[in-house]
Amino acid sequence: MNSRTDTNGVAPTVYVIDDDKAVRESLQWLIESDDLPVETYASAMAFLSRCEFGDLGCVLADVRMPEMSGL
């Protein structure tokens, strides 16, 4: 096990939340190029409705989004 994996040997998922599709796709490409799992969401509400909070790895969120900010 290294610092990039959990106790099961699996890297935690990086969650990207941004209303700008180009930003989401760019960050997804960058993160996946380092062999890390990534999930993207177009809004904070979409993330909150689909995410299981037991195994959060890292959340990258835009702080200026419609409906709900990333703060």
mmCIF file of the N, C-alpha and C atoms, coordinates in Angstrom:
data_MODEL
# 
_entry.id   MODEL 
# 
loop_
_atom_site.group_PDB 
_atom_site.id 
_atom_site.type_symbol 
_atom_site.label_atom_id 
_atom_site.label_alt_id 
_atom_site.label_comp_id 
_atom_site.label_asym_id 
_atom_site.label_entity_id 
_atom_site.label_seq_id 
_atom_site.pdbx_PDB_ins_code 
_atom_site.Cartn_x 
_atom_site.Cartn_y 
_atom_site.Cartn_z 
_atom_site.occupancy 
_atom_site.B_iso_or_equiv 
_atom_site.pdbx_formal_charge 
_atom_site.auth_seq_id 
_atom_site.auth_comp_id 
_atom_site.auth_asym_id 
_atom_site.auth_atom_id 
_atom_site.pdbx_PDB_model_num 
ATOM 1   N N  . MET A 1 1  ? 0.850   -1.185 0.000   1.00 0.00 ? 1  MET A N  1 
ATOM 2   C CA . MET A 1 1  ? 0.000   0.000  0.000   1.00 0.00 ? 1  MET A CA 1 
ATOM 3   C C  . MET A 1 1  ? 0.890   1.241  0.000   1.00 0.00 ? 1  MET A C  1 
ATOM 4   N N  . ASN A 1 2  ? 0.538   2.227  -0.825  1.00 0.00 ? 2  ASN A N  1 
ATOM 5   C CA . ASN A 1 2  ? 1.253   3.499  -0.786  1.00 0.00 ? 2  ASN A CA 1 
ATOM 6   C C  . ASN A 1 2  ? 0.276   4.605  -0.417  1.00 0.00 ? 2  ASN A C  1 
ATOM 7   N N  . SER A 1 3  ? 0.754   5.835  -0.390  1.00 0.00 ? 3  SER A N  1 
ATOM 8   C CA . SER A 1 3  ? -0.094  6.947  0.044   1.00 0.00 ? 3  SER A CA 1 
ATOM 9   C C  . SER A 1 3  ? -1.227  7.255  -0.928  1.00 0.00 ? 3  SER A C  1 
ATOM 10  N N  . ARG A 1 4  ? -1.197  6.659  -2.113  1.00 0.00 ? 4  ARG A N  1 
ATOM 11  C CA . ARG A 1 4  ? -2.246  6.901  -3.108  1.00 0.00 ? 4  ARG A CA 1 
ATOM 12  C C  . ARG A 1 4  ? -3.357  5.866  -3.031  1.00 0.00 ? 4  ARG A C  1 
ATOM 13  N N  . THR A 1 5  ? -3.272  4.924  -2.141  1.00 0.00 ? 5  THR A N  1 
ATOM 14  C CA . THR A 1 5  ? -4.287  3.880  -2.043  1.00 0.00 ? 5  THR A CA 1 
ATOM 15  C C  . THR A 1 5  ? -4.824  3.794  -0.622  1.00 0.00 ? 5  THR A C  1 
ATOM 16  N N  . ASP A 1 6  ? -6.031  3.236  -0.495  1.00 0.00 ? 6  ASP A N  1 
ATOM 17  C CA . ASP A 1 6  ? -6.586  3.028  0.833   1.00 0.00 ? 6  ASP A CA 1 
ATOM 18  C C  . ASP A 1 6  ? -6.137  1.666  1.347   1.00 0.00 ? 6  ASP A C  1 
ATOM 19  N N  . THR A 1 7  ? -6.709  1.201  2.436   1.00 0.00 ? 7  THR A N  1 
ATOM 20  C CA . THR A 1 7  ? -6.288  -0.069 3.023   1.00 0.00 ? 7  THR A CA 1 
ATOM 21  C C  . THR A 1 7  ? -6.598  -1.267 2.140   1.00 0.00 ? 7  THR A C  1 
ATOM 22  N N  . ASN A 1 8  ? -7.492  -1.110 1.173   1.00 0.00 ? 8  ASN A N  1 
ATOM 23  C CA . ASN A 1 8  ? -7.807  -2.194 0.238   1.00 0.00 ? 8  ASN A CA 1 
ATOM 24  C C  . ASN A 1 8  ? -6.936  -2.136 -1.007  1.00 0.00 ? 8  ASN A C  1 
ATOM 25  N N  . GLY A 1 9  ? -6.001  -1.192 -1.071  1.00 0.00 ? 9  GLY A N  1 
ATOM 26  C CA . GLY A 1 9  ? -5.139  -1.052 -2.233  1.00 0.00 ? 9  GLY A CA 1 
ATOM 27  C C  . GLY A 1 9  ? -5.784  -0.324 -3.394  1.00 0.00 ? 9  GLY A C  1 
ATOM 28  N N  . VAL A 1 10 ? -6.880  0.373  -3.135  1.00 0.00 ? 10 VAL A N  1 
ATOM 29  C CA . VAL A 1 10 ? -7.603  1.096  -4.184  1.00 0.00 ? 10 VAL A CA 1 
ATOM 30  C C  . VAL A 1 10 ? -7.425  2.596  -3.952  1.00 0.00 ? 10 VAL A C  1 
ATOM 31  N N  . ALA A 1 11 ? -7.126  3.326  -5.019  1.00 0.00 ? 11 ALA A N  1 
ATOM 32  C CA . ALA A 1 11 ? -6.998  4.780  -4.893  1.00 0.00 ? 11 ALA A CA 1 
ATOM 33  C C  . ALA A 1 11 ? -8.373  5.399  -4.664  1.00 0.00 ? 11 ALA A C  1 
ATOM 34  N N  . PRO A 1 12 ? -8.491  6.321  -3.714  1.00 0.00 ? 12 PRO A N  1 
ATOM 35  C CA . PRO A 1 12 ? -9.768  6.997  -3.490  1.00 0.00 ? 12 PRO A CA 1 
ATOM 36  C C  . PRO A 1 12 ? -10.178 7.812  -4.715  1.00 0.00 ? 12 PRO A C  1 
ATOM 37  N N  . THR A 1 13 ? -11.464 7.952  -4.907  1.00 0.00 ? 13 THR A N  1 
ATOM 38  C CA . THR A 1 13 ? -11.999 8.685  -6.052  1.00 0.00 ? 13 THR A CA 1 
ATOM 39  C C  . THR A 1 13 ? -11.859 10.189 -5.850  1.00 0.00 ? 13 THR A C  1 
ATOM 40  N N  . VAL A 1 14 ? -11.513 10.882 -6.928  1.00 0.00 ? 14 VAL A N  1 
ATOM 41  C CA . VAL A 1 14 ? -11.493 12.341 -6.940  1.00 0.00 ? 14 VAL A CA 1 
ATOM 42  C C  . VAL A 1 14 ? -12.803 12.796 -7.577  1.00 0.00 ? 14 VAL A C  1 
ATOM 43  N N  . TYR A 1 15 ? -13.546 13.655 -6.890  1.00 0.00 ? 15 TYR A N  1 
ATOM 44  C CA . TYR A 1 15 ? -14.821 14.159 -7.381  1.00 0.00 ? 15 TYR A CA 1 
ATOM 45  C C  . TYR A 1 15 ? -14.626 15.593 -7.865  1.00 0.00 ? 15 TYR A C  1 
ATOM 46  N N  . VAL A 1 16 ? -15.000 15.856 -9.114  1.00 0.00 ? 16 VAL A N  1 
ATOM 47  C CA . VAL A 1 16 ? -14.884 17.187 -9.703  1.00 0.00 ? 16 VAL A CA 1 
ATOM 48  C C  . VAL A 1 16 ? -16.291 17.741 -9.890  1.00 0.00 ? 16 VAL A C  1 
ATOM 49  N N  . ILE A 1 17 ? -16.547 18.916 -9.305  1.00 0.00 ? 17 ILE A N  1 
ATOM 50  C CA . ILE A 1 17 ? -17.858 19.552 -9.405  1.00 0.00 ? 17 ILE A CA 1 
ATOM 51  C C  . ILE A 1 17 ? -17.663 20.930 -10.020 1.00 0.00 ? 17 ILE A C  1 
ATOM 52  N N  . ASP A 1 18 ? -18.181 21.100 -11.235 1.00 0.00 ? 18 ASP A N  1 
ATOM 53  C CA . ASP A 1 18 ? -18.040 22.382 -11.932 1.00 0.00 ? 18 ASP A CA 1 
ATOM 54  C C  . ASP A 1 18 ? -19.141 22.491 -12.977 1.00 0.00 ? 18 ASP A C  1 
ATOM 55  N N  . ASP A 1 19 ? -19.741 23.675 -13.094 1.00 0.00 ? 19 ASP A N  1 
ATOM 56  C CA . ASP A 1 19 ? -20.806 23.862 -14.076 1.00 0.00 ? 19 ASP A CA 1 
ATOM 57  C C  . ASP A 1 19 ? -20.263 24.071 -15.485 1.00 0.00 ? 19 ASP A C  1 
ATOM 58  N N  . ASP A 1 20 ? -18.967 24.264 -15.622 1.00 0.00 ? 20 ASP A N  1 
ATOM 59  C CA . ASP A 1 20 ? -18.336 24.451 -16.934 1.00 0.00 ? 20 ASP A CA 1 
ATOM 60  C C  . ASP A 1 20 ? -17.843 23.098 -17.456 1.00 0.00 ? 20 ASP A C  1 
ATOM 61  N N  . LYS A 1 21 ? -18.472 22.617 -18.526 1.00 0.00 ? 21 LYS A N  1 
ATOM 62  C CA . LYS A 1 21 ? -18.149 21.299 -19.075 1.00 0.00 ? 21 LYS A CA 1 
ATOM 63  C C  . LYS A 1 21 ? -16.678 21.190 -19.474 1.00 0.00 ? 21 LYS A C  1 
ATOM 64  N N  . ALA A 1 22 ? -16.126 22.239 -20.060 1.00 0.00 ? 22 ALA A N  1 
ATOM 65  C CA . ALA A 1 22 ? -14.722 22.207 -20.492 1.00 0.00 ? 22 ALA A CA 1 
ATOM 66  C C  . ALA A 1 22 ? -13.781 22.040 -19.300 1.00 0.00 ? 22 ALA A C  1 
ATOM 67  N N  . VAL A 1 23 ? -14.093 22.695 -18.198 1.00 0.00 ? 23 VAL A N  1 
ATOM 68  C CA . VAL A 1 23 ? -13.275 22.560 -16.990 1.00 0.00 ? 23 VAL A CA 1 
ATOM 69  C C  . VAL A 1 23 ? -13.377 21.141 -16.446 1.00 0.00 ? 23 VAL A C  1 
ATOM 70  N N  . ARG A 1 24 ? -14.606 20.613 -16.369 1.00 0.00 ? 24 ARG A N  1 
ATOM 71  C CA . ARG A 1 24 ? -14.787 19.235 -15.886 1.00 0.00 ? 24 ARG A CA 1 
ATOM 72  C C  . ARG A 1 24 ? -13.993 18.251 -16.726 1.00 0.00 ? 24 ARG A C  1 
ATOM 73  N N  . GLU A 1 25 ? -14.103 18.370 -18.049 1.00 0.00 ? 25 GLU A N  1 
ATOM 74  C CA . GLU A 1 25 ? -13.416 17.431 -18.937 1.00 0.00 ? 25 GLU A CA 1 
ATOM 75  C C  . GLU A 1 25 ? -11.902 17.570 -18.842 1.00 0.00 ? 25 GLU A C  1 
ATOM 76  N N  . SER A 1 26 ? -11.406 18.784 -18.717 1.00 0.00 ? 26 SER A N  1 
ATOM 77  C CA . SER A 1 26 ? -9.962  18.998 -18.593 1.00 0.00 ? 26 SER A CA 1 
ATOM 78  C C  . SER A 1 26 ? -9.423  18.407 -17.295 1.00 0.00 ? 26 SER A C  1 
ATOM 79  N N  . LEU A 1 27 ? -10.124 18.662 -16.196 1.00 0.00 ? 27 LEU A N  1 
ATOM 80  C CA . LEU A 1 27 ? -9.689  18.106 -14.919 1.00 0.00 ? 27 LEU A CA 1 
ATOM 81  C C  . LEU A 1 27 ? -9.792  16.586 -14.911 1.00 0.00 ? 27 LEU A C  1 
ATOM 82  N N  . GLN A 1 28 ? -10.836 16.050 -15.522 1.00 0.00 ? 28 GLN A N  1 
ATOM 83  C CA . GLN A 1 28 ? -10.974 14.598 -15.604 1.00 0.00 ? 28 GLN A CA 1 
ATOM 84  C C  . GLN A 1 28 ? -9.793  13.999 -16.363 1.00 0.00 ? 28 GLN A C  1 
ATOM 85  N N  . TRP A 1 29 ? -9.444  14.585 -17.497 1.00 0.00 ? 29 TRP A N  1 
ATOM 86  C CA . TRP A 1 29 ? -8.313  14.099 -18.285 1.00 0.00 ? 29 TRP A CA 1 
ATOM 87  C C  . TRP A 1 29 ? -7.019  14.155 -17.469 1.00 0.00 ? 29 TRP A C  1 
ATOM 88  N N  . LEU A 1 30 ? -6.794  15.275 -16.785 1.00 0.00 ? 30 LEU A N  1 
ATOM 89  C CA . LEU A 1 30 ? -5.579  15.449 -16.000 1.00 0.00 ? 30 LEU A CA 1 
ATOM 90  C C  . LEU A 1 30 ? -5.489  14.423 -14.871 1.00 0.00 ? 30 LEU A C  1 
ATOM 91  N N  . ILE A 1 31 ? -6.569  14.234 -14.148 1.00 0.00 ? 31 ILE A N  1 
ATOM 92  C CA . ILE A 1 31 ? -6.576  13.308 -13.013 1.00 0.00 ? 31 ILE A CA 1 
ATOM 93  C C  . ILE A 1 31 ? -6.439  11.866 -13.488 1.00 0.00 ? 31 ILE A C  1 
ATOM 94  N N  . GLU A 1 32 ? -7.173  11.499 -14.531 1.00 0.00 ? 32 GLU A N  1 
ATOM 95  C CA . GLU A 1 32 ? -7.079  10.133 -15.061 1.00 0.00 ? 32 GLU A CA 1 
ATOM 96  C C  . GLU A 1 32 ? -5.705  9.847  -15.658 1.00 0.00 ? 32 GLU A C  1 
ATOM 97  N N  . SER A 1 33 ? -5.017  10.869 -16.150 1.00 0.00 ? 33 SER A N  1 
ATOM 98  C CA . SER A 1 33 ? -3.678  10.650 -16.705 1.00 0.00 ? 33 SER A CA 1 
ATOM 99  C C  . SER A 1 33 ? -2.685  10.245 -15.622 1.00 0.00 ? 33 SER A C  1 
ATOM 100 N N  . ASP A 1 34 ? -3.056  10.461 -14.365 1.00 0.00 ? 34 ASP A N  1 
ATOM 101 C CA . ASP A 1 34 ? -2.233  10.032 -13.235 1.00 0.00 ? 34 ASP A CA 1 
ATOM 102 C C  . ASP A 1 34 ? -2.788  8.746  -12.610 1.00 0.00 ? 34 ASP A C  1 
ATOM 103 N N  . ASP A 1 35 ? -3.643  8.048  -13.371 1.00 0.00 ? 35 ASP A N  1 
ATOM 104 C CA . ASP A 1 35 ? -4.225  6.763  -12.963 1.00 0.00 ? 35 ASP A CA 1 
ATOM 105 C C  . ASP A 1 35 ? -5.041  6.834  -11.672 1.00 0.00 ? 35 ASP A C  1 
ATOM 106 N N  . LEU A 1 36 ? -5.750  7.936  -11.476 1.00 0.00 ? 36 LEU A N  1 
ATOM 107 C CA . LEU A 1 36 ? -6.649  8.062  -10.335 1.00 0.00 ? 36 LEU A CA 1 
ATOM 108 C C  . LEU A 1 36 ? -8.088  8.012  -10.823 1.00 0.00 ? 36 LEU A C  1 
ATOM 109 N N  . PRO A 1 37 ? -8.968  7.357  -10.067 1.00 0.00 ? 37 PRO A N  1 
ATOM 110 C CA . PRO A 1 37 ? -10.381 7.342  -10.461 1.00 0.00 ? 37 PRO A CA 1 
ATOM 111 C C  . PRO A 1 37 ? -11.002 8.717  -10.237 1.00 0.00 ? 37 PRO A C  1 
ATOM 112 N N  . VAL A 1 38 ? -11.874 9.117  -11.156 1.00 0.00 ? 38 VAL A N  1 
ATOM 113 C CA . VAL A 1 38 ? -12.501 10.435 -11.064 1.00 0.00 ? 38 VAL A CA 1 
ATOM 114 C C  . VAL A 1 38 ? -13.958 10.345 -11.490 1.00 0.00 ? 38 VAL A C  1 
ATOM 115 N N  . GLU A 1 39 ? -14.805 11.115 -10.812 1.00 0.00 ? 39 GLU A N  1 
ATOM 116 C CA . GLU A 1 39 ? -16.205 11.270 -11.197 1.00 0.00 ? 39 GLU A CA 1 
ATOM 117 C C  . GLU A 1 39 ? -16.467 12.762 -11.315 1.00 0.00 ? 39 GLU A C  1 
ATOM 118 N N  . THR A 1 40 ? -17.233 13.148 -12.339 1.00 0.00 ? 40 THR A N  1 
ATOM 119 C CA . THR A 1 40 ? -17.526 14.565 -12.530 1.00 0.00 ? 40 THR A CA 1 
ATOM 120 C C  . THR A 1 40 ? -19.021 14.829 -12.387 1.00 0.00 ? 40 THR A C  1 
ATOM 121 N N  . TYR A 1 41 ? -19.321 16.039 -11.905 1.00 0.00 ? 41 TYR A N  1 
ATOM 122 C CA . TYR A 1 41 ? -20.705 16.469 -11.715 1.00 0.00 ? 41 TYR A CA 1 
ATOM 123 C C  . TYR A 1 41 ? -20.843 17.915 -12.169 1.00 0.00 ? 41 TYR A C  1 
ATOM 124 N N  . ALA A 1 42 ? -21.968 18.231 -12.801 1.00 0.00 ? 42 ALA A N  1 
ATOM 125 C CA . ALA A 1 42 ? -22.213 19.576 -13.320 1.00 0.00 ? 42 ALA A CA 1 
ATOM 126 C C  . ALA A 1 42 ? -22.776 20.526 -12.267 1.00 0.00 ? 42 ALA A C  1 
ATOM 127 N N  . SER A 1 43 ? -23.174 20.002 -11.117 1.00 0.00 ? 43 SER A N  1 
ATOM 128 C CA . SER A 1 43 ? -23.708 20.867 -10.062 1.00 0.00 ? 43 SER A CA 1 
ATOM 129 C C  . SER A 1 43 ? -23.480 20.225 -8.700  1.00 0.00 ? 43 SER A C  1 
ATOM 130 N N  . ALA A 1 44 ? -23.507 21.077 -7.682  1.00 0.00 ? 44 ALA A N  1 
ATOM 131 C CA . ALA A 1 44 ? -23.369 20.575 -6.316  1.00 0.00 ? 44 ALA A CA 1 
ATOM 132 C C  . ALA A 1 44 ? -24.555 19.685 -5.956  1.00 0.00 ? 44 ALA A C  1 
ATOM 133 N N  . MET A 1 45 ? -25.739 20.039 -6.433  1.00 0.00 ? 45 MET A N  1 
ATOM 134 C CA . MET A 1 45 ? -26.929 19.231 -6.136  1.00 0.00 ? 45 MET A CA 1 
ATOM 135 C C  . MET A 1 45 ? -26.813 17.837 -6.747  1.00 0.00 ? 45 MET A C  1 
ATOM 136 N N  . ALA A 1 46 ? -26.290 17.738 -7.965  1.00 0.00 ? 46 ALA A N  1 
ATOM 137 C CA . ALA A 1 46 ? -26.102 16.428 -8.600  1.00 0.00 ? 46 ALA A CA 1 
ATOM 138 C C  . ALA A 1 46 ? -25.117 15.591 -7.796  1.00 0.00 ? 46 ALA A C  1 
ATOM 139 N N  . PHE A 1 47 ? -24.038 16.201 -7.344  1.00 0.00 ? 47 PHE A N  1 
ATOM 140 C CA . PHE A 1 47 ? -23.056 15.496 -6.523  1.00 0.00 ? 47 PHE A CA 1 
ATOM 141 C C  . PHE A 1 47 ? -23.686 15.002 -5.231  1.00 0.00 ? 47 PHE A C  1 
ATOM 142 N N  . LEU A 1 48 ? -24.387 15.881 -4.532  1.00 0.00 ? 48 LEU A N  1 
ATOM 143 C CA . LEU A 1 48 ? -24.989 15.517 -3.248  1.00 0.00 ? 48 LEU A CA 1 
ATOM 144 C C  . LEU A 1 48 ? -26.042 14.427 -3.385  1.00 0.00 ? 48 LEU A C  1 
ATOM 145 N N  . SER A 1 49 ? -26.759 14.404 -4.499  1.00 0.00 ? 49 SER A N  1 
ATOM 146 C CA . SER A 1 49 ? -27.813 13.402 -4.674  1.00 0.00 ? 49 SER A CA 1 
ATOM 147 C C  . SER A 1 49 ? -27.267 12.031 -5.067  1.00 0.00 ? 49 SER A C  1 
ATOM 148 N N  . ARG A 1 50 ? -26.047 11.959 -5.565  1.00 0.00 ? 50 ARG A N  1 
ATOM 149 C CA . ARG A 1 50 ? -25.502 10.689 -6.052  1.00 0.00 ? 50 ARG A CA 1 
ATOM 150 C C  . ARG A 1 50 ? -24.340 10.149 -5.234  1.00 0.00 ? 50 ARG A C  1 
ATOM 151 N N  . CYS A 1 51 ? -23.743 10.972 -4.425  1.00 0.00 ? 51 CYS A N  1 
ATOM 152 C CA . CYS A 1 51 ? -22.508 10.585 -3.748  1.00 0.00 ? 51 CYS A CA 1 
ATOM 153 C C  . CYS A 1 51 ? -22.780 9.831  -2.451  1.00 0.00 ? 51 CYS A C  1 
ATOM 154 N N  . GLU A 1 52 ? -21.963 8.825  -2.198  1.00 0.00 ? 52 GLU A N  1 
ATOM 155 C CA . GLU A 1 52 ? -21.972 8.112  -0.922  1.00 0.00 ? 52 GLU A CA 1 
ATOM 156 C C  . GLU A 1 52 ? -20.831 8.704  -0.096  1.00 0.00 ? 52 GLU A C  1 
ATOM 157 N N  . PHE A 1 53 ? -21.121 9.191  1.087   1.00 0.00 ? 53 PHE A N  1 
ATOM 158 C CA . PHE A 1 53 ? -20.125 9.940  1.839   1.00 0.00 ? 53 PHE A CA 1 
ATOM 159 C C  . PHE A 1 53 ? -19.187 9.092  2.686   1.00 0.00 ? 53 PHE A C  1 
ATOM 160 N N  . GLY A 1 54 ? -19.322 7.796  2.670   1.00 0.00 ? 54 GLY A N  1 
ATOM 161 C CA . GLY A 1 54 ? -18.453 6.947  3.472   1.00 0.00 ? 54 GLY A CA 1 
ATOM 162 C C  . GLY A 1 54 ? -17.033 6.870  2.966   1.00 0.00 ? 54 GLY A C  1 
ATOM 163 N N  . ASP A 1 55 ? -16.837 6.971  1.675   1.00 0.00 ? 55 ASP A N  1 
ATOM 164 C CA . ASP A 1 55 ? -15.515 6.768  1.094   1.00 0.00 ? 55 ASP A CA 1 
ATOM 165 C C  . ASP A 1 55 ? -15.054 7.938  0.237   1.00 0.00 ? 55 ASP A C  1 
ATOM 166 N N  . LEU A 1 56 ? -15.246 9.150  0.694   1.00 0.00 ? 56 LEU A N  1 
ATOM 167 C CA . LEU A 1 56 ? -14.803 10.302 -0.090  1.00 0.00 ? 56 LEU A CA 1 
ATOM 168 C C  . LEU A 1 56 ? -13.287 10.353 -0.128  1.00 0.00 ? 56 LEU A C  1 
ATOM 169 N N  . GLY A 1 57 ? -12.758 10.605 -1.315  1.00 0.00 ? 57 GLY A N  1 
ATOM 170 C CA . GLY A 1 57 ? -11.327 10.777 -1.464  1.00 0.00 ? 57 GLY A CA 1 
ATOM 171 C C  . GLY A 1 57 ? -10.990 12.254 -1.442  1.00 0.00 ? 57 GLY A C  1 
ATOM 172 N N  . CYS A 1 58 ? -11.256 12.929 -2.547  1.00 0.00 ? 58 CYS A N  1 
ATOM 173 C CA . CYS A 1 58 ? -10.948 14.350 -2.694  1.00 0.00 ? 58 CYS A CA 1 
ATOM 174 C C  . CYS A 1 58 ? -12.073 14.992 -3.499  1.00 0.00 ? 58 CYS A C  1 
ATOM 175 N N  . VAL A 1 59 ? -12.482 16.184 -3.091  1.00 0.00 ? 59 VAL A N  1 
ATOM 176 C CA . VAL A 1 59 ? -13.517 16.918 -3.812  1.00 0.00 ? 59 VAL A CA 1 
ATOM 177 C C  . VAL A 1 59 ? -12.916 18.224 -4.318  1.00 0.00 ? 59 VAL A C  1 
ATOM 178 N N  . LEU A 1 60 ? -12.980 18.425 -5.639  1.00 0.00 ? 60 LEU A N  1 
ATOM 179 C CA . LEU A 1 60 ? -12.577 19.688 -6.260  1.00 0.00 ? 60 LEU A CA 1 
ATOM 180 C C  . LEU A 1 60 ? -13.853 20.365 -6.728  1.00 0.00 ? 60 LEU A C  1 
ATOM 181 N N  . ALA A 1 61 ? -14.180 21.499 -6.118  1.00 0.00 ? 61 ALA A N  1 
ATOM 182 C CA . ALA A 1 61 ? -15.454 22.148 -6.424  1.00 0.00 ? 61 ALA A CA 1 
ATOM 183 C C  . ALA A 1 61 ? -15.260 23.603 -6.827  1.00 0.00 ? 61 ALA A C  1 
ATOM 184 N N  . ASP A 1 62 ? -15.968 23.995 -7.869  1.00 0.00 ? 62 ASP A N  1 
ATOM 185 C CA . ASP A 1 62 ? -16.036 25.391 -8.292  1.00 0.00 ? 62 ASP A CA 1 
ATOM 186 C C  . ASP A 1 62 ? -16.776 26.156 -7.197  1.00 0.00 ? 62 ASP A C  1 
ATOM 187 N N  . VAL A 1 63 ? -16.263 27.310 -6.793  1.00 0.00 ? 63 VAL A N  1 
ATOM 188 C CA . VAL A 1 63 ? -16.930 28.061 -5.733  1.00 0.00 ? 63 VAL A CA 1 
ATOM 189 C C  . VAL A 1 63 ? -18.019 28.990 -6.259  1.00 0.00 ? 63 VAL A C  1 
ATOM 190 N N  . ARG A 1 64 ? -18.091 29.170 -7.575  1.00 0.00 ? 64 ARG A N  1 
ATOM 191 C CA . ARG A 1 64 ? -19.134 30.026 -8.169  1.00 0.00 ? 64 ARG A CA 1 
ATOM 192 C C  . ARG A 1 64 ? -19.956 29.211 -9.152  1.00 0.00 ? 64 ARG A C  1 
ATOM 193 N N  . MET A 1 65 ? -21.030 28.645 -8.648  1.00 0.00 ? 65 MET A N  1 
ATOM 194 C CA . MET A 1 65 ? -21.943 27.866 -9.487  1.00 0.00 ? 65 MET A CA 1 
ATOM 195 C C  . MET A 1 65 ? -23.365 28.319 -9.214  1.00 0.00 ? 65 MET A C  1 
ATOM 196 N N  . PRO A 1 66 ? -24.258 28.134 -10.194 1.00 0.00 ? 66 PRO A N  1 
ATOM 197 C CA . PRO A 1 66 ? -25.668 28.440 -9.945  1.00 0.00 ? 66 PRO A CA 1 
ATOM 198 C C  . PRO A 1 66 ? -26.247 27.475 -8.903  1.00 0.00 ? 66 PRO A C  1 
ATOM 199 N N  . GLU A 1 67 ? -27.309 27.827 -8.291  1.00 0.00 ? 67 GLU A N  1 
ATOM 200 C CA . GLU A 1 67 ? -28.019 27.034 -7.286  1.00 0.00 ? 67 GLU A CA 1 
ATOM 201 C C  . GLU A 1 67 ? -27.277 26.979 -5.959  1.00 0.00 ? 67 GLU A C  1 
ATOM 202 N N  . MET A 1 68 ? -26.081 26.409 -5.948  1.00 0.00 ? 68 MET A N  1 
ATOM 203 C CA . MET A 1 68 ? -25.339 26.205 -4.712  1.00 0.00 ? 68 MET A CA 1 
ATOM 204 C C  . MET A 1 68 ? -23.853 26.337 -5.013  1.00 0.00 ? 68 MET A C  1 
ATOM 205 N N  . SER A 1 69 ? -23.140 27.099 -4.199  1.00 0.00 ? 69 SER A N  1 
ATOM 206 C CA . SER A 1 69 ? -21.702 27.263 -4.438  1.00 0.00 ? 69 SER A CA 1 
ATOM 207 C C  . SER A 1 69 ? -20.954 26.007 -3.998  1.00 0.00 ? 69 SER A C  1 
ATOM 208 N N  . GLY A 1 70 ? -19.699 25.939 -4.330  1.00 0.00 ? 70 GLY A N  1 
ATOM 209 C CA . GLY A 1 70 ? -18.882 24.799 -3.947  1.00 0.00 ? 70 GLY A CA 1 
ATOM 210 C C  . GLY A 1 70 ? -18.281 24.912 -2.557  1.00 0.00 ? 70 GLY A C  1 
ATOM 211 N N  . LEU A 1 71 ? -18.670 25.950 -1.815  1.00 0.00 ? 71 LEU A N  1 
ATOM 212 C CA . LEU A 1 71 ? -18.130 26.116 -0.460  1.00 0.00 ? 71 LEU A CA 1 
ATOM 213 C C  . LEU A 1 71 ? -18.825 25.258 0.546   1.00 0.00 ? 71 LEU A C  1 
# 
